[in-house]
Amino acid sequence: MPREQAAELQANQISAWFGEHKVLDRVSLTMHAGQVTALIGPSGCGKSTFLRILNRMHEMIPSASLAGEVVLDGADIYHPGQRITAARRNIGMVFQKANPFPAMSIYDNAIAGLKLCGIKASRAQKDFLVEDSLRKASLWDEVKDRLQQPGGGLSGGQQQRLCIARSLAVSPRVLLMDEPCSALDPTSTRRVEETIESLRGQVTIVIVTHNMQQAARVSDTCAFFLASQNTPGAIVEHGDTHAMFNNPQDQRTSDYVNGRFG
Ligand SMILES: Nc1ncnc2c1ncn2[C@@H]1O[C@H](COP(=O)(O)OP(=O)(O)OP(=O)(O)O)[C@@H](O)[C@H]1O
């Protein structure tokens, strides 16, 4: 099971609809290999929809449609020849609410993705992957003596790190995180942020967050989404996080990062 490198992900001219309702308009963004990109913006501007488009989850919603392309290392994941399972394996996702399998052991939770992705592994390989992914998710030391206990018995923050481990166990090249800390207390939030920090360079991370301090702390690059009244969401400004927070080029970015609206 070779471990692959972080990959660049490029969204080109992405538009999205729910039925007749257009929610994103020609959004283009390059998410650089091994970097952390934060998606920020007021509620309802299409950040989560954009994130779900990046690993083909948007198409699971019956009324949903989209235009544009998502290119992972040179190949459009929406090309008819591309398998949805390959996109999901290469581009993992962690959600707002931790969703481990509650009755399944911590060990089995960590490697639950192998079966879903059709990856066969020996017992020794599984043992290695469990330890490796739990270490990467900064959870190993807390659970190494109780790997056979149910995942549902962990604290909320530990469950979220278990979900991160589960995503990492299939060696994704990109990890999408949709407000991963919004249900966590400050200590658990810090642990998840430390985990993100330690993954930098190994996997490309795209994180949606409403927490401006978090975006400033964890991301290299930031994209500010906005949906003005009755118009679909679009990117107002994107670039180096430090520059976006300290010297934004657009007044609306300045207002948002300084808490003046949204
Ligand atoms: N399943 C759905 N069916 C219909 N409309 C939807 C669906 N999901 C989202 N929308 C609409 O798409 C638009 C963008 O929603 P989205 O959740 O992507 O925004 P967001 O920026 O992530 O918001 P938040 O920060 O509140 O999570 C909104 O107008 C929302 O009402």
The ligand as an SDF file (V2000), in Angstrom:
LIG
                    3D

 31 33  0  0  0  0  0  0  0  0999 V2000
  -29.7270   20.2430    0.0900 N   0  0  0  0  0  0  0  0  0  0  0  0
  -30.0500   21.4890   -0.2990 C   0  0  0  0  0  0  0  0  0  0  0  0
  -31.1890   21.7210   -0.9970 N   0  0  0  0  0  0  0  0  0  0  0  0
  -31.5280   22.9600   -1.4040 C   0  0  0  0  0  0  0  0  0  0  0  0
  -30.7730   24.0560   -1.1760 N   0  0  0  0  0  0  0  0  0  0  0  0
  -29.6330   23.9020   -0.4850 C   0  0  0  0  0  0  0  0  0  0  0  0
  -29.2060   22.6200   -0.0130 C   0  0  0  0  0  0  0  0  0  0  0  0
  -28.0310   22.7620    0.6380 N   0  0  0  0  0  0  0  0  0  0  0  0
  -27.7340   24.0820    0.5780 C   0  0  0  0  0  0  0  0  0  0  0  0
  -28.6900   24.7590   -0.0900 N   0  0  0  0  0  0  0  0  0  0  0  0
  -28.6990   26.2090   -0.3630 C   0  0  0  0  0  0  0  0  0  0  0  0
  -27.4840   26.5270   -1.0300 O   0  0  0  0  0  0  0  0  0  0  0  0
  -26.9880   27.7880   -0.5730 C   0  0  0  0  0  0  0  0  0  0  0  0
  -25.5550   27.6030   -0.0830 C   0  0  0  0  0  0  0  0  0  0  0  0
  -25.5730   26.7630    1.0740 O   0  0  0  0  0  0  0  0  0  0  0  0
  -24.2300   26.2410    1.7550 P   0  0  0  0  0  0  0  0  0  0  0  0
  -24.6290   25.3310    2.8740 O   0  0  0  0  0  0  0  0  0  0  0  0
  -23.3250   25.7270    0.7170 O   0  0  0  0  0  0  0  0  0  0  0  0
  -23.6390   27.6060    2.3380 O   0  0  0  0  0  0  0  0  0  0  0  0
  -22.5290   27.8270    3.4440 P   0  0  0  0  0  0  0  0  0  0  0  0
  -21.7650   29.0280    3.0350 O   0  0  0  0  0  0  0  0  0  0  0  0
  -21.7560   26.5780    3.6490 O   0  0  0  0  0  0  0  0  0  0  0  0
  -23.4080   28.1410    4.7200 O   0  0  0  0  0  0  0  0  0  0  0  0
  -23.0630   27.8530    6.2730 P   0  0  0  0  0  0  0  0  0  0  0  0
  -21.8480   28.6590    6.5630 O   0  0  0  0  0  0  0  0  0  0  0  0
  -24.2800   28.3350    6.9860 O   0  0  0  0  0  0  0  0  0  0  0  0
  -22.8460   26.3780    6.4150 O   0  0  0  0  0  0  0  0  0  0  0  0
  -27.9490   28.2800    0.4940 C   0  0  0  0  0  0  0  0  0  0  0  0
  -28.8530   29.1840   -0.1170 O   0  0  0  0  0  0  0  0  0  0  0  0
  -28.6730   27.0160    0.9180 C   0  0  0  0  0  0  0  0  0  0  0  0
  -29.9730   27.3230    1.3520 O   0  0  0  0  0  0  0  0  0  0  0  0
  1  2  1  0
  2  3  1  0
  2  7  2  0
  3  4  2  0
  4  5  1  0
  5  6  2  0
  6  7  1  0
  6 10  1  0
  7  8  1  0
  8  9  2  0
  9 10  1  0
 10 11  1  0
 11 12  1  0
 11 30  1  0
 12 13  1  0
 13 14  1  0
 13 28  1  0
 14 15  1  0
 15 16  1  0
 16 17  2  0
 16 18  1  0
 16 19  1  0
 19 20  1  0
 20 21  2  0
 20 22  1  0
 20 23  1  0
 23 24  1  0
 24 25  2  0
 24 26  1  0
 24 27  1  0
 28 29  1  0
 28 30  1  0
 30 31  1  0
M  END
$$$$
